Amino acid sequence: EPTPVTVDSASIPSPLWVPAFNAALVEPSPNRFRNVDVPVLPGGAVEGMVRWGDLPGADSAAADSLGPRSVAGVVLVLKHKASGEQRVVTTFTDGGFYVMGLRPGEWEIAVDQRCLGLLHAKVELARFSIRPLADGDAVNGLNLTLRSE
C-alpha cells in the first residue's frame, strides 16, 4: 500500500534548508528496502512586528502622541504563492514574530481573520520573497500595521 513519507526537519543540518516537497507517497515492496531521494533547498527566515497604527477608541492626536503599539498574541498566516504551503505563527509579547525554514519563492503574510474580528481591526496583506541563496536568505523588518475598523 502507498505510504506517505515526510522529512523530519530536525534531521537536516541547517535550519534554513527545506525539503523540496512536504510529503511523498512511496509504495514499498515486501521484504525490501527502498531509497527515497529528497531534494533539499536553501530556504530563509522572516522577522517583523505587528503594531497598532491607531489606537482603538482614541482620537488621532492621542494616537500620534503615543506612537504605534505592538500587539502580542496575533495569529499570522504565511502562504507560499506557488505551492500553497501555509505556515501559522503567533506574535511574541513584544508584537514581534520570527519564522525560519521558509522555502524560496513569493510569500504572502496576513493576520488570521478571527484575530481581526476579535480586535475589530483591518490590515493590508504583506508580500515578501525568499531568494534561494547558498547560505539562506533573511527578510528583516516586515511590519504589519493594524487599523481600527
C-alpha positions in Angstrom: 0.0 0.0 0.0 1.2 3.5 -0.7 2.7 5.1 2.4 3.2 8.8 3.0 6.8 9.8 3.7 7.7 13.1 5.3 11.0 14.7 6.3 12.0 15.3 9.9 13.3 18.9 9.6 15.4 18.3 12.8 17.4 15.8 10.7 18.6 18.4 8.3 21.9 20.0 9.2 20.8 23.7 8.7 17.5 25.1 10.0 17.4 27.2 6.8 17.3 24.2 4.5 13.9 23.0 3.5 12.8 19.8 1.7 11.6 20.5 -1.9 8.3 18.8 -1.1 6.2 18.3 2.1 5.4 14.6 1.6 5.6 11.9 -1.0 3.7 8.6 -1.4 6.0 5.6 -1.6 4.8 2.1 -2.5 7.1 -0.3 -0.7 7.8 -3.8 -1.9 7.5 -6.8 0.5 10.8 -7.6 2.3 12.8 -4.9 0.5 14.3 -1.6 1.3 13.7 1.4 -0.8 15.6 4.6 -1.0 13.8 7.9 -1.4 15.8 10.8 -2.6 14.6 14.1 -1.1 15.9 17.3 -2.7 16.8 20.0 -0.2 16.6 23.7 -1.0 18.3 26.6 0.7 15.4 28.5 2.4 15.2 31.5 4.6 13.8 33.4 7.5 11.5 36.4 8.0 11.1 38.6 11.1 8.9 41.6 11.8 6.3 43.2 14.0 2.6 43.7 14.3 1.6 47.1 15.7 -1.4 49.3 16.0 -1.2 52.3 13.6 -4.1 53.9 15.5 -5.3 53.3 19.0 -8.9 51.8 19.2 -11.2 54.3 20.8 -8.6 57.1 20.9 -8.6 60.3 18.8 -5.9 60.6 16.2 -4.0 63.3 18.2 -3.7 60.9 21.2 -2.7 58.0 18.9 0.0 60.2 17.3 1.5 61.2 20.7 1.7 57.6 21.9 3.1 56.2 18.7 2.4 52.7 17.3 1.8 50.0 19.9 2.9 46.4 19.5 0.3 43.7 19.6 1.0 40.3 21.3 -0.7 37.0 20.5 -1.8 37.9 16.9 -2.0 34.8 14.7 -0.3 35.3 11.3 -0.8 33.1 8.3 2.1 32.9 5.8 1.3 31.4 2.4 3.8 30.3 -0.3 2.3 31.5 -3.6 3.5 28.7 -5.9 2.9 25.6 -3.6 0.1 26.9 -1.4 2.0 25.8 1.7 0.9 27.6 4.8 2.7 28.3 8.0 1.0 29.7 11.1 2.8 31.7 13.7 1.8 33.8 16.7 3.4 37.1 17.7 5.5 37.3 20.8 4.7 39.5 23.8 6.5 42.5 22.1 4.5 42.0 18.9 7.4 40.5 17.1 7.4 37.4 15.0 10.2 35.1 13.5 9.8 32.2 11.1 12.6 30.2 9.7 12.8 27.3 7.2 10.7 29.0 4.5 11.1 27.7 1.0 12.3 30.0 -1.7 9.7 32.0 -3.7 7.0 34.6 -3.2 5.1 34.6 0.1 2.1 36.5 1.5 1.5 37.2 5.2 -1.8 38.1 6.7 -3.4 38.3 10.1 -5.9 35.5 10.7 -9.4 36.6 10.1 -10.6 35.5 13.5 -8.0 37.7 15.2 -9.0 40.7 13.1 -12.6 40.1 14.1 -11.7 40.0 17.8 -9.6 43.1 17.5 -12.1 44.9 15.3 -9.2 45.7 13.0 -8.1 45.6 9.4 -4.7 45.2 7.9 -3.2 45.1 4.4 -1.7 41.9 3.1 2.1 42.0 3.0 4.2 40.2 0.5 7.9 39.2 0.6 10.3 37.0 -1.3 12.8 34.4 -0.1 15.7 34.0 -2.5 17.5 30.6 -3.0 20.9 31.8 -1.7 23.5 29.2 -0.7 23.6 30.3 2.9 19.9 31.1 3.1 18.0 34.4 2.8 16.6 36.7 5.5 13.8 39.2 5.3 14.0 41.7 8.2 11.7 44.4 9.4 8.5 43.2 7.8 5.9 45.2 9.7 2.1 44.8 9.7 0.1 47.8 10.9 -3.4 47.2 12.3 -6.1 49.9 11.9 -9.4 50.1 13.7 -12.5 49.3 11.7 
